Amino acid sequence: MDEFELFPDEGADAGGARRSSTIQSVSVAAGFLNILARAGTDLPLAELARRSGAGRSTAHRYMQSLVKEGLARQDPETGHYDLGAAALSIGLSALKRIEPVEIAARAMKELTRSHPMGGGVAVWTERGPVLVRWYKSPYFALNPVSLGDILPVDNSACGLVFQAFLPQPAIDMARGFQPAAFRGSIAQAARLDEIRRDHWIELTSHLLAGVTGQAAPVFDAQGELACVITTIADFTRPHEPEERRALYDIALRLRAEIARPAENPA
């Protein structure tokens, strides 16, 4: 099957057919990128062809073009394909248009510069929380997570905050993608009720001994969950009480800052 058969354009003249073919090519290429995005891992050419319904030669042509443009990359050893650096750049640029995420990112960058903790911003995907901003602190060397990491649904402070405010079907879908050993034990309803009440949670030694993870929700001007801010720190060492409250205080500040436009409509 030729790739252009996916989007037939009956009755087009020669010039129109060429323009249509170009548009169709973009659509097919976008289809391959969407397959990679949903897969959550690299894929061999045969699997890409199967999922797209295209022939191997068609899949190969498109994937090589995407690799050339940086939208995909090919592992030199396995030959498998995955999303490339340019695709990540486009995704992050799109996220920059989401104002609450940017406001939260600036606050977390400021926090990690002044406190011994790593911190960042996570958004929800069908596979669970994904870190779209992550900042290392010059005062805290341990960084078990990094930009782009998917976090456990049940065994991370960030995952529990999302659970507390998202519909159950979305949580169930993410659990289906995450291996049981990775996602952790399902949280009790009482714990989620506490998060809804306090808008904050802290877990210690859940991923690494002695390391504490904190998370708090960030809502948009309409009161919908936009993202979650999260930190990792070592509170077994001597520290000031305000250091432990730093994330909570930032969450309060963000709530007031982001809600302001809704409270003062033009």
N, C-alpha and C positions, 0 to 999 in steps of 0.2 A: 504494500500500500504506500503510495506516495504521500508525503506530508501534507501537500496541498489539498488532498482529498478530504481532509478533516473539515475544511471550511469551503465548500464549493461556492462558486460565484457565477451563477448561470447568467448568460446573456451579456457578459462584459465584452467590450471591444479589446483590441490588442493592448492599448495603453492602459485601460482599466484593469485588464488581467494582470499586467505586470505590477501595478500598484497594489492590487488585491493580494498577489502572491507575496509581496513584501510584508504587508500587514499580517498575512497568515503565518509567515515565517516568525514574526515577532511573537505571535500567539503560541505557536508550537514551542519556541524557545522558552517562553514564560512557563509553559506546561512542564518542561523538564526541570526548571528551577523550583517550581512548586512541589514536584515529586521529591526532590532532594531535601527541601525544607521540611516536608512532612515525615520523611524517613527517619530523621534524627541521627543518621549514621551514613557512612559512605556506601555507595552501591556499585556493583559491577555493571558493565554495559548491558549484559543480557537482561538483568533485572530492570534497568531503566527502560529498555525497549519493551519488556513485557508490561510494565505498569503504564506506559504511555500508549501502548497499542501500535507503536511504530516498528518498522523493521530495524534490524541491527545496524545496517548501513546508514539509515536515516538518523538513528540515535547517535551513531558515531560522528556524523557530520556536525550535528548540532552541538554535541558535547565538546568537540574540538574547537568550535567557534566560541563557545562560552568560556572555555579554558583560556583561549587567546585574549579575550576581553577581561579576564580576571574574575568573571562571575562564577566560574567553577574552577576546581583544581583536580588534578589527577595524581593519585599516589604513584610514584615511580616504581615501587616494588610490586604492588598488587594490581595496579591498573584501575582501581576503583575511583569513582568520582564523588566529589562532595562540593558543597558551596565554597566559593572563593572569597578572597579578601574584599573584592569590589561589591559582592552581594552583601557582606556584613556592613560595609560602609553605607550602602544604600539603606539598609534596614535601620542603622543607627541614625542616619540623617532624617528618616521618616519619624523616628521616635523623638527627635529634637523638636518636631512640630507639636508634640503633645506637651502642653505647658506645665502641668503638674509634675511630669517626669523631670523636666529641666529645672524647675524650681527646687525639687527635692535633690537633684544631683548637685546643684550649687551648695546646698546646705550640707550635704554629706562630704563634699570635698573640703569644705571649711572645717567640719568636725574632725576629719582624719588628720588635718594639718596641725590641729591644736591638742589632740588627745592620742594616747597610745592604743589605737584600735584601727583595724581595717573596717571599711564601710562602703556601702553602695546602695543601688536601687535595683529592685527586681520588678518585672512585669509578668503577668500570667500568660501562659501558652497552653496548648492542648496537652503538652508533656509535663506541665508543672511550672514552678517559678523559674525564671531565667534572669540572671544578672546582666542588666544592660548598662550599668555603670558600676565600676569598682575602683576604689581608691586605697592605696597603701599608705600607711602612716610611717613617717620617719622614726617614730618612737616605738614601733611594734613590728618585729621582724617576721612573725609567723603569719603566713597567708595561705591557708589550705584551699581557698577558692579563688577564682579569677573571672575576668570578663567573659561572658558567654556561657558560664557554667549553668547547668540545670540543677536545682536544689531538690532534696527529698520532700515529697508532699507531707509526710507524717513525722519525719525525723529532723525537722529544721524549724527554727522559730519563724522564719519567713513563710514556710509552707503552712504552718498552723494559722498564721494571720490571714492568709488567702482563704483557707478553709472557713474561717469564722465569718467571712463576708461574701463569699461567692456561692452560687447555686450548687446544690449537691451533684447534679449531673456533670458539671464541669470538673469537680473533684474526682468523681468516679472515673471519668475518661482519662485523667492524668494518672490515676492509680493503675489503670490498665496498661499504660505505657511503661511505667517504672517497675523494675524488678522488686519483689517483696523485700529482699535483703537491703536494697538501697532506700526504699521509701520509708521503712520503719513500721512500727505498730500503729494501728488506727487510734487517733486521739479520742479521749472520752468527751462526751457532750459537755460535761461540767467545765472542762478546760477551755473549750471553745466559747462557752458562755462568759468565762472570765475575760477572755480576749475582747469580746464584744463590749464588755463593761469597761475595761481598763484601757482599751486601744493600745495594748503593749504586751509583750511576753518576753521572758528570759529563760533560756535553757542552758545548762552547764554539763559538760562532759558527754553530750549526746553524740558528738562526732569525734572529738579529740579530748583526751583526758585533761581536765583543768581549763579548757577553753570554753568561754561563754558566748553564746549567740543571743542577740536581742533583735527584735523586729517590731515595727509599728506601721499601721496603715496610713496611707495618704489618699485623701478623697478629692475629687474634682469639685468645681463650683456647684454642681448639681447633687452632691452628696454620694456619688458613685465611687467605688474603689478604683483608683487610677493606678496605683503602684504600692510597693511596700519598701520602706527603708530598713536597712539591716546592718548590724555590726558584729564583729568578732573581737574578743578581748580576753586578756588574762587577768581576772579579778582575784586570783589567789595571791597575787603580790600586793603589797601595801598600796592603797589608793584612797583618794578623797571621795566622800559620798556623792558629790556633784558629778564626778566622773561616771559613776554608775547610772546616773539619771540623765546623762547628756543626750542620749537618743530620744528619751521620752520628752525632754524639754524641746528638742528640735521638732518633734512631731506636733506638739502643741502650737509652736510658732508657725509651722507650715499650715496647720488647720486654719488658723486665723488669716494667714496671708492669702491662701488660695480661695477661701470662702468670701473674701472681701468684695470681689466683683458682683457676686450674687446678692450680697446684702445691700449693695449700693447701685442698683440698676440705673442706667442712664434715662 
